[in-house]
Amino acid sequence: MSTARFSPFELLLLKSRSQVDTATLLLLGWVLVHRQHVSEGQRRRRLAQVTSQFRHGHELGPVMSIAHSQDLHAIQLAAEVVRKECSKERSLSVMHQAITVATDDGDISLANHYILRFLADLLNVAPATLGTLFQELTGQPLRQPEDPSRDAYWQAHDPDYYARKAREEAEAAQRAKASQAEQEQQQRAKADKQQEKKQKQQEKKQQKEDARRAKARAEQSSAEQAKAEKARAEQARQEQARQERARQEQAQEESRQRQQRSSPPPPDRTTRALAVLGLTPGASKTDVRRAYRRMAQLHHPDRFYSDSEHQVALASARFQRIKNAYDYLMQTY
């Protein structure tokens, strides 16, 4: 079966010994790739520790690659598999594992705040239950995630944000002003160049027009001369053709007269019938019968049934001439 229409994660699910374990692996890997200040080796070792009892039967590398690629279709498919297959106890176990890998260093990233809430909603874990589980595992309450769209977030996490933003805006305005001045200079240079080009084009156009008129006059004179020569040549050709027709008519008349004087009288019907059967005048009635049987065997249409329709038609016509000649001779002998 061709695997071209399956995504990498779908192929993992097809090969997995436990699809729900493979789907849970991807969701936990998704949490791990949003851990800050953690190396890739640490992520894989932590995932292997947490999922040591899983029965998926494949390597962790492909799962982490899919998690790093942020393949939302794969994550959505994993979520659907987990939601469909997980019991209440398994759902709490998955949330326990997700909180554990998200808070190993005591901190939780902004992205994982939202991912944990997404997983809780996916697995039908109430917000209060999620808060209690988080408190038990970390010793801290699960606070509401900060909103990056608010000024307070950037003032707390990046005090230089607004100063940097003002510098960037000033630099952008200066670049825009310099770019506008450069564009205006380029437009003036372009306009001067276009004007110069237009003048050259007009001069060139006038030169072409003068050359065209001179060429037209020369062509007209040459055409008139060629027309006169063609008329003279046509007149000579017609005269030569007339003389040639006269010679041909005279030669045909002479040839016809010679044929009338030298051609023998046409053979009679009996002679033609004998010739069809391959006989000469004076053949007997027995010769006629023998010749007919021989010719009929050679030219009967049934001998040509495997050939083309044209060949069969020709054979039928020959056989009919042979039959007509035989019938005529048997009646007149």
C-alpha positions in Angstrom: 0.0 0.0 0.0 1.3 3.5 -0.9 2.1 5.7 2.1 2.4 9.0 0.2 -1.0 10.2 1.4 -0.3 9.7 5.1 1.4 12.4 7.2 4.4 11.4 9.4 2.2 11.3 12.5 -0.4 9.2 10.8 2.3 6.7 9.9 3.4 6.6 13.5 -0.2 5.9 14.6 -0.5 3.1 12.0 2.7 1.4 13.2 2.1 2.0 17.0 1.2 -0.8 19.3 -1.0 1.7 21.3 -2.3 4.7 19.4 -3.4 6.5 22.6 0.1 6.2 24.0 1.6 7.6 20.8 -0.9 10.5 20.8 -0.1 11.2 24.5 3.6 11.2 23.6 3.0 13.9 21.0 1.0 16.1 23.4 3.7 15.8 26.1 6.4 16.5 23.5 4.4 19.6 22.6 4.6 20.7 26.2 8.3 20.0 26.4 9.3 22.0 23.3 7.7 25.1 25.0 10.0 24.6 28.1 12.5 27.5 28.3 16.3 27.0 28.9 16.1 23.2 28.3 18.3 21.4 25.8 16.9 18.9 23.3 18.7 16.0 25.0 17.1 17.0 28.3 13.7 17.1 26.7 14.1 13.6 25.2 15.4 12.1 28.4 12.6 13.7 30.4 10.0 12.4 28.0 11.5 8.9 28.1 11.3 9.0 32.0 7.7 10.1 32.1 6.5 7.7 29.5 8.6 4.6 30.4 5.5 2.5 30.9 4.0 3.4 27.5 3.4 0.5 25.0 3.8 2.5 21.7 6.8 0.5 20.5 8.7 3.2 18.5 11.5 5.8 18.9 10.9 9.2 20.5 12.8 11.1 17.9 10.0 11.2 15.2 7.5 12.4 17.9 9.8 15.2 19.0 10.4 16.2 15.4 6.7 16.6 14.8 6.3 18.5 18.1 9.1 20.9 17.1 7.5 21.5 13.6 4.3 22.7 15.4 2.2 20.6 13.1 -1.3 21.6 14.2 -3.0 18.9 12.2 -0.9 16.3 13.9 -1.6 17.8 17.4 -5.3 18.0 16.6 -5.4 14.4 15.6 -3.5 13.4 18.7 -6.0 15.3 20.8 -8.9 13.6 19.2 -7.3 10.1 19.8 -6.7 10.9 23.5 -10.1 12.4 24.0 -11.8 9.4 22.4 -9.8 6.6 24.2 -9.0 8.1 27.6 -10.9 7.1 30.7 -11.3 9.5 33.6 -8.4 8.0 35.5 -6.2 8.0 32.4 -7.2 11.7 31.7 -6.0 12.6 35.2 -2.8 10.7 34.6 -2.1 12.5 31.4 -2.7 15.9 33.1 -0.3 14.8 35.9 2.4 14.0 33.4 1.8 17.3 31.4 2.1 19.4 34.6 5.2 17.5 35.6 7.1 18.1 32.3 5.9 21.7 32.2 7.1 22.7 35.7 10.3 20.6 36.3 12.3 23.8 37.0 9.6 25.4 39.0 8.5 27.9 36.3 5.9 27.5 33.7 6.1 29.3 30.3 3.3 31.4 29.0 2.7 29.0 26.1 2.4 26.0 28.5 -0.1 28.0 30.6 -2.5 27.9 27.7 -1.5 24.3 26.6 -2.3 22.9 30.1 -5.7 24.6 30.0 -6.3 23.2 26.5 -5.4 19.7 27.6 -7.7 20.0 30.7 -10.6 21.1 28.5 -9.8 18.3 26.0 -9.8 15.6 28.7 -12.9 17.0 30.5 -10.9 18.0 33.6 -12.6 20.8 35.4 -10.6 24.1 36.0 -10.9 23.6 39.7 -9.5 20.0 39.4 -6.7 21.3 37.3 -5.9 24.0 39.9 -5.9 21.4 42.7 -3.7 19.0 40.8 -1.3 21.8 39.9 -1.1 23.0 43.6 -0.4 19.4 44.7 2.4 18.8 42.2 4.1 22.2 42.4 3.2 23.6 45.7 2.0 26.8 44.0 -1.4 27.9 42.8 -2.1 27.9 39.1 -2.5 31.6 38.4 -4.0 33.1 35.3 -1.5 33.5 32.5 -0.3 37.0 31.7 -1.6 38.7 28.6 1.1 39.8 26.1 -1.3 42.2 24.5 -1.3 44.4 27.6 1.3 47.1 28.4 1.8 45.8 31.9 3.2 42.5 30.5 5.9 44.3 28.6 6.7 46.7 31.4 7.3 43.8 33.7 9.2 41.5 31.3 10.9 44.0 29.1 11.2 47.5 30.6 13.2 48.8 27.6 10.4 47.7 25.3 8.9 51.2 24.8 12.2 53.0 24.6 13.4 50.5 22.0 10.1 50.8 20.1 10.5 54.6 20.1 14.0 54.3 18.7 12.9 51.9 16.1 10.1 54.2 15.1 12.5 57.2 14.9 14.9 55.2 12.8 12.1 54.0 10.6 10.9 57.6 10.1 14.5 58.7 9.2 14.9 55.8 6.8 11.5 56.7 5.2 12.6 60.3 4.8 15.9 59.4 3.3 14.2 56.9 1.0 11.6 59.6 0.0 14.4 62.1 -0.9 16.2 59.4 -2.8 13.1 58.5 -4.7 12.4 62.1 -5.6 16.0 62.4 -6.9 15.6 59.2 -8.8 12.3 60.5 -10.3 13.9 63.8 -11.4 16.8 61.9 -13.0 14.3 59.5 -14.6 12.2 62.4 -15.9 15.3 64.1 -17.5 16.4 60.8 -19.0 12.9 60.2 -20.3 12.8 63.7 -21.9 16.2 63.1 -23.5 15.1 59.7 -24.7 11.9 61.2 -26.1 13.8 63.7 -28.2 16.2 61.0 -29.5 13.2 58.9 -30.4 11.5 61.8 -32.3 14.7 62.4 -34.2 15.1 58.8 -35.0 11.5 58.6 -36.0 11.9 61.5 -38.4 15.0 59.8 -39.9 13.1 56.6 -40.3 10.2 58.4 -41.9 12.5 60.1 -44.5 14.2 56.8 -45.2 10.8 55.2 -45.6 9.6 57.8 -48.1 12.8 57.5 -50.1 12.5 53.7 -50.1 8.8 53.9 -51.1 9.6 56.1 -54.1 12.4 53.7 -55.1 10.1 50.7 -54.7 7.3 52.4 -56.7 9.7 53.1 -59.6 11.1 49.6 -59.4 7.6 48.1 -59.3 6.5 50.1 -62.3 9.6 48.9 -64.2 9.1 45.3 -63.1 5.4 45.6 -64.1 6.3 46.7 -67.6 8.9 43.9 -68.0 6.4 41.4 -66.7 3.8 42.6 -69.2 6.3 42.2 -72.1 7.3 38.8 -70.8 3.6 37.7 -70.5 2.9 38.9 -74.0 5.9 36.9 -75.3 4.8 33.9 -73.3 1.3 34.0 -74.7 2.6 34.2 -78.2 4.9 31.3 -77.6 2.1 29.3 -76.1 -0.1 30.0 -79.0 2.5 28.8 -81.4 3.1 25.7 -79.3 -0.6 24.9 -79.3 -0.7 25.3 -83.0 2.2 22.9 -83.4 0.6 20.4 -81.0 -2.7 20.5 -82.9 -0.9 20.0 -86.2 1.0 17.1 -84.7 -2.1 15.5 -83.3 -3.9 15.8 -86.6 -1.0 14.1 -88.4 -0.8 11.4 -85.8 -4.6 10.8 -86.1 -4.4 10.5 -89.8 -1.4 8.0 -89.6 -3.4 5.9 -87.1 -6.4 5.8 -89.3 -4.2 4.6 -92.2 -2.2 2.0 -90.2 -4.5 0.6 -87.5 -6.1 -2.8 -88.3 -9.9 -3.2 -88.1 -11.2 -3.9 -84.6 -11.6 -7.6 -83.7 -15.1 -9.1 -83.7 -16.8 -10.3 -80.5 -15.9 -14.0 -81.1 -12.2 -13.1 -81.3 -12.4 -11.0 -78.1 -14.2 -13.8 -76.3 -11.5 -16.3 -77.3 -8.9 -13.9 -76.1 -10.5 -13.6 -72.7 -10.1 -17.4 -72.4 -6.6 -17.3 -73.7 -7.5 -18.9 -77.1 -6.9 -17.9 -80.6 -9.4 -18.0 -83.6 -10.0 -21.6 -84.8 -10.2 -23.1 -81.3 -12.7 -26.0 -80.9 -15.6 -26.2 -78.6 -13.6 -28.7 -76.4 -10.8 -26.2 -76.2 -13.3 -23.6 -75.0 -14.6 -25.9 -72.2 -11.0 -26.8 -71.0 -10.0 -23.2 -71.1 -13.0 -22.1 -69.2 -12.5 -24.7 -66.4 -8.8 -23.7 -66.1 -9.6 -19.9 -66.0 -12.5 -20.4 -63.6 -10.2 -22.3 -61.1 -7.6 -19.6 -61.3 -9.9 -16.6 -61.0 -12.9 -17.7 -58.9 -13.6 -15.1 -56.2 -13.6 -17.7 -53.5 -9.8 -18.0 -53.9 -9.5 -14.4 -52.7 -11.8 -14.3 -49.7 -8.8 -13.6 -47.3 -7.7 -10.6 -49.4 -9.0 -7.0 -49.2 -12.4 -6.1 -50.5 -10.8 -4.4 -53.5 -9.0 -7.6 -54.5 -12.2 -9.7 -54.1 -14.1 -7.1 -56.3 -11.4 -7.4 -59.0 -11.5 -11.2 -58.9 -15.3 -11.1 -59.3 -15.1 -8.8 -62.3 -12.5 -11.1 -64.0 -14.6 -14.2 -63.3 -17.7 -12.4 -64.7 -15.8 -11.6 -68.0 -14.6 -15.2 -68.3 -18.2 -16.5 -67.7 -19.7 -14.1 -70.2 -17.1 -15.0 -72.8 -17.8 -18.8 -72.2 -21.5 -18.4 -72.4 -21.3 -16.4 -75.7 -18.9 -18.9 -77.3 -21.1 -21.9 -76.3 -24.1 -20.2 -77.9 -22.4 -19.3 -81.2 -20.3 -22.5 -81.7 
